[in-house]
Amino acid sequence: MNSEIPPELRSSYDKIMKAAAAVADAAIKLDRVTDGDWDSRIDVTDHLLNFLADRPEASAELRHHAARVAAGECRWEQIESQLRALPAELVELNNSPRFIWFSAPPISDGDEDYEPYRIPWERPN
C-alpha cells in the first residue's frame, strides 16, 4: 500500500499515520486507567495534617490547632474559621494545584418545612 501513495502525498500520509498511531496508543493507555485514577491530586486529610503538625519545622499555630483537634475541641476542617490566618504551610497546601483542600460543607437553606413541587397525581393522600 505504501508504494501506491504518490510522492507528493507521502509527507501528509506519514503525518496521518503517525497521528493514528498516537490515537491508538492513547486508547490503549485509557483502557488501562481504572476509576479513581483520573484525579492525581492528593486529598488533604486529618492524617496528612497531623503528620505536618508533628514535623519539627511545623509552625506554632499548626501545632496548637493539632493539640486542640487531639483534645476534641474542634476538627481539622474548621481550621480556616478557627484561626485568623492559616499557618504558612497550610496556605501553601491550599494554594497548590496538587492538593484538594477540604470541600465546603453543603449550605442549608434553613427552610426545613420546604416540600418540593409535586404533580397532583404524585401527592400522597
C-alpha positions, 0 to 999 in steps of 0.5 A, spaced: 500 500 500 505 504 501 508 504 494 501 506 491 501 513 495 504 518 490 510 522 492 507 528 493 502 525 498 507 521 502 509 527 507 501 528 509 500 520 509 506 519 514 503 525 518 496 521 518 499 515 520 503 517 525 497 521 528 493 514 528 498 511 531 498 516 537 490 515 537 491 508 538 496 508 543 492 513 547 486 508 547 490 503 549 493 507 555 485 509 557 483 502 557 488 501 562 486 507 567 481 504 572 476 509 576 479 513 581 485 514 577 483 520 573 484 525 579 492 525 581 491 530 586 492 528 593 486 529 598 488 533 604 486 529 610 486 529 618 492 524 617 496 528 612 495 534 617 497 531 623 503 528 620 505 536 618 503 538 625 508 533 628 514 535 623 519 539 627 519 545 622 511 545 623 509 552 625 506 554 632 499 555 630 499 548 626 501 545 632 496 548 637 490 547 632 493 539 632 493 539 640 486 542 640 483 537 634 487 531 639 483 534 645 476 534 641 475 541 641 474 542 634 476 538 627 481 539 622 476 542 617 474 548 621 481 550 621 480 556 616 474 559 621 478 557 627 484 561 626 485 568 623 490 566 618 492 559 616 499 557 618 504 558 612 504 551 610 497 550 610 496 556 605 501 553 601 497 546 601 491 550 599 494 554 594 497 548 590 494 545 584 496 538 587 492 538 593 484 538 594 483 542 600 477 540 604 470 541 600 465 546 603 460 543 607 453 543 603 449 550 605 442 549 608 437 553 606 434 553 613 427 552 610 426 545 613 418 545 612 420 546 604 416 540 600 418 540 593 413 541 587 409 535 586 404 533 580 397 532 583 397 525 581 404 524 585 401 527 592 400 522 597 393 522 600 
